[in-house]
Amino acid sequence: MLFAVCSLVLKLADELKANDIYTATVTISGAIASRTKFAPNAIAEVYWQLHTQAPDHWQTEHIYQ
């Protein structure tokens, strides 16, 4: 299932970039829990960084480890 989602996002990224529409996936390689590396606030920061990237630096996949 994960492979299918990643493939879809990569395909959408190729097709939608010309319209300034950005798609990306974030894979979280751990259990989400407060006061850990996988704290919700830390993960939210990854999403914010993706959201604020300049179009010439768009990243379509981020693996949070």
C-alpha positions as CSV (number, residue, x, y, z in Angstrom):
1,M,0.0,0.0,0.0
2,L,2.8,2.4,0.9
3,F,4.4,1.9,-2.5
4,A,1.1,2.7,-4.2
5,V,0.7,5.9,-2.3
6,C,4.3,7.0,-3.0
7,S,3.8,6.2,-6.7
8,L,0.6,8.2,-6.9
9,V,2.3,11.2,-5.2
10,L,5.3,11.1,-7.5
11,K,3.0,11.0,-10.5
12,L,0.8,13.8,-9.2
13,A,3.9,15.9,-8.5
14,D,5.1,15.6,-12.1
15,E,1.7,16.5,-13.5
16,L,0.7,19.3,-11.1
17,K,4.1,21.1,-10.7
18,A,3.4,23.2,-13.8
19,N,0.3,24.5,-12.1
20,D,2.3,25.4,-8.9
21,I,0.6,22.6,-7.0
22,Y,2.8,20.7,-4.6
23,T,2.4,17.1,-3.5
24,A,4.6,15.2,-1.0
25,T,4.6,12.3,1.3
26,V,6.0,12.1,4.8
27,T,6.9,8.6,6.1
28,I,7.3,8.5,9.9
29,S,9.6,5.7,10.9
30,G,8.6,5.4,14.5
31,A,5.8,5.6,17.0
32,I,4.4,9.1,17.5
33,A,4.8,10.0,21.2
34,S,5.4,13.2,23.3
35,R,8.9,13.9,24.6
36,T,10.5,11.7,21.9
37,K,12.0,12.3,18.5
38,F,8.6,11.5,17.1
39,A,6.7,14.1,19.1
40,P,3.8,15.7,17.3
41,N,5.4,19.1,17.3
42,A,8.6,17.8,15.8
43,I,6.7,16.0,13.0
44,A,4.6,19.2,12.4
45,E,7.8,21.1,11.8
46,V,8.7,18.7,9.0
47,Y,5.3,19.4,7.4
48,W,5.8,23.1,7.8
49,Q,9.3,22.9,6.2
50,L,7.7,21.1,3.2
51,H,4.9,23.7,3.0
52,T,7.3,26.6,2.9
53,Q,9.8,25.2,0.4
54,A,10.5,27.3,-2.6
55,P,9.2,25.7,-5.8
56,D,12.7,25.1,-7.1
57,H,13.4,23.0,-4.0
58,W,10.2,21.0,-3.7
59,Q,10.8,17.6,-2.2
60,T,8.2,14.9,-3.0
61,E,9.2,12.4,-0.3
62,H,10.5,12.9,3.2
63,I,11.4,10.0,5.5
64,Y,11.3,11.1,9.1
65,Q,13.6,8.8,11.2
